[in-house]
Amino acid sequence: MTTPDPFSVNQMRINALRDDVVGRAEELAADLADEADDARAIAAAEELDHFDDAETVAENTNSHSGSAIDRPAPAARRNPRFRTRTTIDGRLRRHPGGVHAAIQTAQPSEHTQSEPSQDELPLYVPRDFDADLRTKLTRAGQQGGFVLLVGDSSVGKTRALFEAVQAVVPDWWLLHPRDAEVLREFALHPAGRTVVWLDELQDYLDFAGGVPAGQVRELIAAGVVLVATCWPGEHSKRVALPEDGQPDPCANDRRLLGLADVLHVPPVFSAHERRRAEDLADTDHRIRVALDTPDAGFTQVMAAGPELIRHWNQAPPYAQAVITAALDARRVGAHAPLTRNYLADAAPGYLNERDVATAPPYWLDNALDYATRLLHGATAALAPVPASMGTVAGYRVADYLHQHALLARRCEPLPDTAWGALLRHHHPDDTNRLADNAQRRGRGRDHDAIALYQELADRDDDFPAFRLADLLFEQGEVEQLRARADNGDGHAAVRLAELLVERGQVDELEREVAAGTTNAVDALRRARSHMSSRGD
């Protein structure tokens, strides 16, 4: 018996729901005058007008000429920083927000003009989960909602989400916030019929201040549809409950993810999906190349993932050192673009003494040229991030290569040069993640963790101050604890008193009592009780 194609079977599940939604929408449209349509669309545009840092798009793939949603609203014309496009297809067809560029291949001799240009996205191969995804989006479009796709890098999450959004809500506004701050601002003035695009959700959650779950709940109540993608490891660590008595830094993220309608994307194509790809292979040579590559999944080949790994493994020594230094920095929590200064300072730790001593004058320039080279026209190990026209602010590692390195280098310690470079050149938003990673790597990195937690505690952040006091206690740093206690750090005062008790330094503890140190009286009482029980 032939197994039914789940794509064909599941498609029936959304048809009835879609027909109902479309029918009611058509009835409503018949009752509205064209002037009312224009007013509603323009009002929505003006509500979004002040989000200068967000890319806001008016879309309509049905090409109804003359409709208000098709035309740039007056707000867009007044403000050149308010970027508007006529359709979601025109705005995102080449590289939808977060979709990896596809490989470029040599065209076969039988190539025809009907085959897509290699500058365009490949033809979309329908996925088995498309019907489920579109059902979730249809339901969210009726009452507001949050749809989240969870899967590894380069498995087709973002492309599938883009195709679903285009199919289900083609005439809605699309807001792609630059960061969590822009999203929080939009939540104060939400506009209806808006899709909020949050590709790589973890980047928004890790941004300073994060994304409050309460604001997401309010956006959903306002009828907004949020769509997002996330890696499995990022999702699982944020929904996990903390151990008893331990701090809960992911409490907000867990509440936020609890609002999401989650769909998990498998890492490889199913047999049904490969058959669909075969049907399209004659019309797009890139699909044929991906199908014929035996050592990696279809979507990974399309994004040049395996070639990235080979490019890293076979790199010349200086380029390999630079790429590995970047991968290690990302692995321990450096999410901001890595600066040239960091790469220059960290790379020597990944080279042997001869390579360090005989490095040519332009070793770093040559290494970066290699690391940023596009592979098959699709992706590079390191992607330059602009500061301004013609100026590079830093470099980001390719997601697929990062996920590979998480496994390949999971037991490899960072050299001292890399930690030293991170201490000198990290972005403030990365400090907490770096401090946590340094602490978890044990006593060899305690001094780095102390330096990073010191930086955070000096920003009046309470939780890092608690962590810092614990570390100083474990290291027996009486003077540092005393200095922080004298400056009003209550956590340090508690740990100072406990450390003096542990050492039996009652005289010093009595001086702390006289000086009014917090909790010193209780610590002195415990110390005397302990000494009495021992007969001292």
C-alpha positions in Angstrom: 0.0 0.0 0.0 1.4 3.4 -0.9 1.9 5.8 2.0 -0.3 8.9 1.6 1.7 12.1 1.0 1.3 14.0 4.3 1.5 17.3 2.4 -1.6 16.4 0.3 -3.5 14.9 3.2 -2.8 17.7 5.7 -3.6 20.4 3.1 -7.3 19.4 3.5 -7.1 20.4 7.2 -6.6 24.1 6.5 -8.9 24.4 3.5 -12.2 24.5 5.5 -10.7 27.0 8.0 -9.3 29.2 5.2 -12.6 29.1 3.3 -14.4 30.3 6.4 -12.0 33.2 7.0 -11.9 34.2 3.3 -15.7 34.1 3.1 -16.2 36.3 6.1 -13.5 38.7 4.9 -15.2 39.0 1.5 -18.5 39.8 3.1 -16.9 42.5 5.2 -15.1 44.0 2.2 -18.4 44.3 0.3 -19.8 46.4 3.1 -16.9 48.8 3.2 -16.4 51.8 0.9 -13.1 52.3 -0.8 -12.5 55.4 1.2 -12.8 53.5 4.4 -10.3 51.0 3.2 -7.8 53.8 2.4 -8.3 55.4 5.8 -7.7 52.2 7.7 -4.5 51.3 5.7 -3.1 54.9 6.1 -3.9 54.9 9.8 -2.0 51.7 10.2 1.0 53.2 8.3 1.0 56.3 10.5 0.9 54.2 13.7 4.1 52.5 12.5 5.6 55.8 11.3 7.8 56.5 14.3 9.6 53.1 14.2 12.6 54.5 12.3 14.8 51.5 13.2 12.3 48.9 12.0 11.8 47.8 8.4 8.1 48.1 7.9 6.5 46.7 4.7 3.1 47.0 3.1 2.3 43.9 1.1 -0.2 42.6 -1.4 0.7 39.6 -3.5 -2.7 39.6 -5.1 -1.8 42.7 -7.1 -5.1 44.5 -6.8 -4.1 47.8 -8.4 -5.3 50.9 -6.6 -5.9 49.4 -3.2 -4.7 51.4 -0.3 -2.4 48.7 1.0 -0.7 48.6 -2.4 0.4 52.3 -2.3 3.0 53.8 0.0 1.1 55.6 2.7 1.6 59.4 3.3 3.6 58.6 6.4 6.2 56.7 4.3 6.5 59.6 1.8 7.1 62.1 4.6 9.7 60.1 6.4 12.6 58.8 4.2 13.6 56.4 7.0 10.2 54.7 7.0 11.0 52.1 4.3 8.0 50.8 2.4 7.6 48.3 -0.5 4.5 47.5 -2.5 4.3 43.8 -1.9 5.8 41.1 0.4 7.0 39.5 -2.8 8.8 42.6 -4.0 10.4 43.2 -0.6 11.5 39.7 0.4 11.5 37.5 -2.7 15.3 37.5 -3.1 16.3 36.9 0.5 13.4 37.0 3.0 14.6 38.2 6.4 16.9 35.5 7.7 16.7 33.1 4.7 20.2 31.9 3.8 21.3 32.8 0.3 21.4 29.6 -1.9 24.3 28.0 -3.6 25.3 29.1 -7.1 26.1 26.3 -9.6 27.5 26.0 -13.1 24.5 26.0 -15.4 24.0 22.8 -17.5 24.1 23.1 -21.3 20.4 22.5 -21.5 19.7 25.5 -19.2 16.7 27.6 -20.4 15.6 31.1 -19.6 12.6 29.7 -17.7 14.9 28.5 -14.9 15.2 30.9 -12.0 18.1 33.3 -11.9 20.8 32.3 -9.4 20.3 35.7 -7.8 16.8 34.6 -6.8 15.7 32.1 -4.2 15.4 28.5 -5.5 11.9 27.2 -6.2 10.3 26.3 -2.9 10.0 22.5 -2.2 6.8 22.0 -0.2 7.4 20.6 3.2 5.4 18.0 5.1 4.6 20.4 7.9 3.4 23.2 5.6 -0.3 22.5 6.2 0.2 22.5 10.0 2.1 25.7 9.8 -0.4 27.5 7.7 -3.2 26.3 9.9 -1.4 27.8 12.9 -1.0 31.1 11.0 -4.6 31.1 9.9 -5.8 30.7 13.5 -3.3 33.4 14.6 -4.6 35.7 11.9 -8.2 35.4 13.3 -7.4 36.4 16.9 -3.7 37.3 17.2 -1.1 34.8 18.0 2.6 33.7 18.2 3.9 31.0 15.9 7.4 29.6 16.5 9.4 27.2 14.4 12.2 25.4 16.2 15.0 23.7 14.3 18.7 23.6 13.6 20.4 26.1 11.4 19.8 25.7 7.6 17.0 23.2 7.9 14.5 25.5 6.1 12.7 27.2 9.0 12.7 30.7 7.7 11.9 29.9 4.1 8.9 27.8 5.1 7.7 30.5 7.4 8.1 33.1 4.7 6.1 31.0 2.2 3.4 30.4 4.8 3.1 34.1 5.7 2.9 35.0 2.0 0.2 32.4 1.4 -2.0 33.1 4.5 -1.7 36.9 5.2 -0.3 38.4 2.0 -1.9 41.8 2.5 -0.8 42.5 6.1 1.9 44.9 7.2 5.2 43.3 8.0 7.4 44.6 10.8 11.0 43.3 11.1 12.4 44.9 14.2 16.1 45.6 14.3 16.3 44.6 18.0 14.3 44.0 21.1 14.2 47.7 21.9 12.3 48.5 18.7 9.9 45.6 19.4 9.2 46.9 22.9 8.5 50.3 21.5 6.1 48.9 18.9 4.3 47.1 21.7 3.3 50.4 23.2 1.5 51.4 20.0 0.5 48.2 18.2 -1.1 48.4 14.7 -3.6 45.8 13.6 -3.1 43.5 10.6 0.6 43.4 11.3 3.0 40.4 11.2 6.0 40.9 13.5 9.0 38.9 12.0 11.4 37.6 14.6 13.9 35.4 12.8 16.5 33.9 15.3 14.3 34.7 18.4 17.2 34.1 20.7 18.9 37.3 19.5 15.9 39.3 20.6 15.7 37.6 24.0 19.4 38.1 24.6 19.3 41.8 23.7 19.5 44.1 26.7 16.2 44.1 28.5 14.9 41.2 26.5 11.3 40.9 25.3 8.8 41.1 28.2 6.3 38.3 28.1 3.6 40.7 29.2 4.1 42.9 26.1 3.9 39.9 23.8 0.7 38.9 25.4 -0.6 42.5 24.8 0.4 42.3 21.2 -1.5 39.1 20.7 -4.5 40.6 22.4 -4.3 43.5 19.9 -4.6 41.0 17.0 -0.9 41.1 16.0 0.7 37.9 14.6 4.3 37.2 15.8 6.3 34.7 13.8 9.7 33.5 14.9 12.4 30.9 14.5 14.7 29.5 17.2 17.4 26.8 17.6 16.5 23.7 19.6 19.2 24.3 22.2 18.2 27.9 22.7 14.6 26.8 23.1 15.2 23.9 25.5 17.5 25.9 27.9 14.9 28.7 28.2 11.9 26.5 28.9 13.8 24.3 31.5 13.0 24.9 35.1 15.8 25.8 37.4 17.0 23.6 40.2 15.5 24.2 43.7 17.0 27.2 45.3 18.8 28.4 42.2 18.2 31.7 40.4 15.9 31.7 37.5 17.3 34.0 34.8 15.0 32.5 32.1 11.7 33.0 34.0 10.5 35.7 31.5 11.6 33.7 28.5 9.8 30.6 29.7 6.6 32.6 30.1 7.1 34.1 26.6 7.7 30.8 25.0 4.7 29.4 26.7 2.6 31.8 24.6 3.9 30.3 21.4 2.3 27.7 19.1 5.4 25.7 18.4 6.2 23.6 15.4 9.5 21.5 15.3 11.3 21.4 11.9 13.1 18.1 11.2 16.8 18.3 10.3 16.5 16.4 7.0 14.0 16.0 4.1 11.6 13.1 4.3 11.1 10.7 1.4 8.0 12.6 0.4 9.9 15.9 0.4 12.7 14.5 -1.7 10.2 13.2 -4.2 8.8 16.7 -4.5 12.3 18.1 -4.9 12.9 15.6 -7.7 9.8 16.9 -9.5 11.3 20.4 -9.4 15.0 19.5 -10.1 14.6 19.9 -13.9 13.5 23.5 -13.5 16.3 24.6 -11.0 19.8 23.1 -11.3 20.5 24.0 -7.7 17.9 21.6 -6.5 19.5 18.9 -8.6 22.9 19.6 -7.0 21.5 19.4 -3.5 19.7 16.2 -4.2 22.8 14.6 -5.6 25.1 15.5 -2.7 25.3 12.4 -0.5 27.2 13.8 2.6 24.7 16.4 3.8 21.0 17.2 4.0 19.1 19.0 1.1 18.6 22.3 2.9 22.1 22.4 4.3 23.6 21.9 0.8 21.4 24.6 -0.6 22.9 27.0 2.1 26.5 25.7 1.4 26.7 24.3 4.9 29.1 21.4 4.2 31.3 23.6 2.1 31.6 26.0 5.1 33.0 23.1 7.2 35.5 22.1 4.5 36.5 25.7 4.0 37.3 26.0 7.8 39.0 22.6 8.1 41.2 23.2 5.0 42.0 26.8 5.7 45.6 28.1 5.8 47.0 28.5 9.3 46.2 32.2 9.9 42.8 32.0 8.4 41.9 28.9 10.4 43.1 30.6 13.5 40.9 33.6 12.9 37.8 31.6 12.1 38.4 29.3 15.1 38.9 32.3 17.4 35.6 33.7 16.2 33.8 30.3 16.6 35.1 29.9 20.1 34.0 33.5 21.1 30.5 32.8 19.9 30.6 29.4 21.7 31.2 31.1 25.1 28.6 33.8 24.6 30.0 36.6 22.4 26.9 37.3 20.2 27.8 40.8 19.1 30.0 41.2 16.0 33.6 40.4 16.8 36.0 43.3 16.2 39.2 43.1 14.2 41.1 43.9 17.4 39.6 40.8 19.1 40.5 38.6 16.2 44.1 40.0 16.1 44.6 39.5 19.8 43.0 36.0 20.0 44.4 34.4 16.9 48.0 33.8 18.2 46.7 31.3 20.7 45.6 29.1 17.9 49.0 29.1 16.1 52.2 27.3 16.8 55.3 29.3 17.8 56.8 29.2 14.3 53.7 30.6 12.7 53.5 33.4 15.3 57.2 34.3 14.8 57.1 34.2 11.0 53.7 35.8 10.4 53.8 38.1 7.3 53.0 41.8 7.7 49.4 41.4 6.2 48.6 38.1 7.9 45.3 39.4 9.3 44.1 41.0 6.1 44.8 37.8 4.2 43.1 35.7 6.8 40.0 37.9 6.8 39.9 37.8 3.0 39.8 34.0 3.2 37.3 33.9 6.0 34.8 36.3 4.4 35.0 34.7 0.9 31.5 33.7 -0.4 31.2 30.0 -1.0 29.1 29.1 -4.1 27.8 32.7 -3.9 25.8 31.8 -0.8 27.6 32.3 2.5 30.9 32.8 4.2 32.5 31.6 7.4 32.6 35.2 8.7 30.2 37.9 7.5 31.3 41.6 7.7 28.9 43.8 9.7 28.9 47.4 8.5 29.5 50.4 10.8 29.0 52.8 7.9 29.6 52.9 4.2 32.8 51.2 3.5 33.6 50.6 7.2 33.4 47.2 9.0 32.2 47.2 12.6 33.0 43.5 13.1 32.3 40.0 11.9 29.6 37.4 12.6 30.1 33.6 12.2 27.9 31.6 9.9 25.1 29.9 11.9 25.6 26.5 10.3 29.3 26.6 11.1 28.6 27.8 14.7 26.3 24.8 15.3 28.9 22.5 13.9 31.6 23.9 16.1 29.5 23.6 19.2 29.9 19.8 18.8 33.3 19.7 17.2 34.9 21.9 19.8 32.7 21.2 22.8 35.6 19.7 24.8 38.3 22.2 23.6 39.2 25.0 26.1 39.8 28.5 24.8 43.4 29.5 24.9 44.4 32.3 27.3 44.8 34.7 24.4 41.2 34.3 23.5 39.9 34.9 27.0 42.2 37.9 27.4 41.0 39.3 24.1 37.4 38.8 25.1 38.0 40.6 28.4 39.4 43.6 26.5 37.1 43.7 23.4 33.7 42.2 24.3 30.4 44.1 23.8 28.7 45.1 27.0 25.6 43.1 26.1 27.7 39.9 26.1 29.3 40.4 29.5 26.8 38.3 31.4 27.0 35.3 29.0 30.8 35.5 29.0 30.9 35.7 32.8 28.6 32.7 33.2 30.7 30.6 30.7 33.9 31.5 32.4 32.5 30.5 35.8 31.2 27.1 34.4 34.7 26.3 33.1 36.1 26.0 36.6 39.0 27.3 38.5 41.2 27.9 35.5 38.9 30.7 34.4 37.8 32.0 37.8 39.8 35.2 37.5 38.2 35.9 34.2 34.7 35.3 35.7 35.5 37.6 38.6 36.6 40.4 36.2 33.5 40.1 34.1 31.1 39.9 37.1 32.9 42.9 38.6 32.0 44.8 35.5 28.4 43.8 35.7 28.2 44.4 39.5 29.5 47.9 39.0 26.5 48.6 36.7 24.3 48.0 39.8 23.1 44.7 38.6 22.0 42.6 41.6 22.3 39.1 40.3 25.9 39.4 39.1 26.8 41.0 42.4 25.5 37.8 44.1 27.5 35.6 41.7 30.6 37.8 42.3 30.4 37.5 46.1 30.1 33.7 45.8 33.2 33.5 43.6 35.2 35.8 45.9 34.1 33.6 48.9 35.2 30.5 47.1 38.6 32.1 46.3 39.1 33.3 49.8 39.4 36.9 48.7 38.8 38.6 52.0 40.1 42.0 51.0 38.0 42.2 47.8 34.9 41.2 49.7 35.7 43.8 52.4 36.2 46.5 49.8 32.9 45.7 48.1 31.1 45.5 51.5 32.5 48.9 52.5 30.9 50.2 49.3 27.5 49.0 50.2 27.4 45.6 48.5 25.1 43.5 50.8 26.0 40.2 49.1 29.7 40.8 49.7 29.0 41.7 53.3 27.2 38.4 53.9 29.9 36.4 52.3 32.7 38.3 54.1 31.1 37.5 57.4 30.7 33.8 56.5 34.3 33.6 55.3 35.6 35.0 58.5 33.5 32.5 60.4 34.8 29.7 58.4 38.4 30.8 59.1 37.7 31.3 62.8 38.8 34.9 62.6 36.4 36.1 65.3 38.5 39.2 66.1 38.2 40.5 62.6 34.5 39.6 62.7 34.1 41.7 65.9 35.7 44.6 64.1 33.2 44.2 61.3 30.4 44.3 63.9 31.8 47.5 65.3 32.0 48.9 61.8 28.4 48.1 61.2 28.9 45.6 58.4 25.7 44.0 57.3 25.0 40.6 58.8 28.2 40.7 60.8 26.2 40.3 64.1 24.5 37.2 63.0 27.8 35.8 61.7 29.5 36.5 65.0 26.7 34.7 66.9 27.1 31.7 64.6 30.9 31.7 65.0 30.7 31.8 68.8 28.1 29.0 68.8 30.3 26.9 66.5 33.4 27.5 68.7 31.4 26.6 71.9 30.3 23.3 70.4 33.9 22.5 69.7 35.0 23.5 73.2 37.2 26.3 72.0 
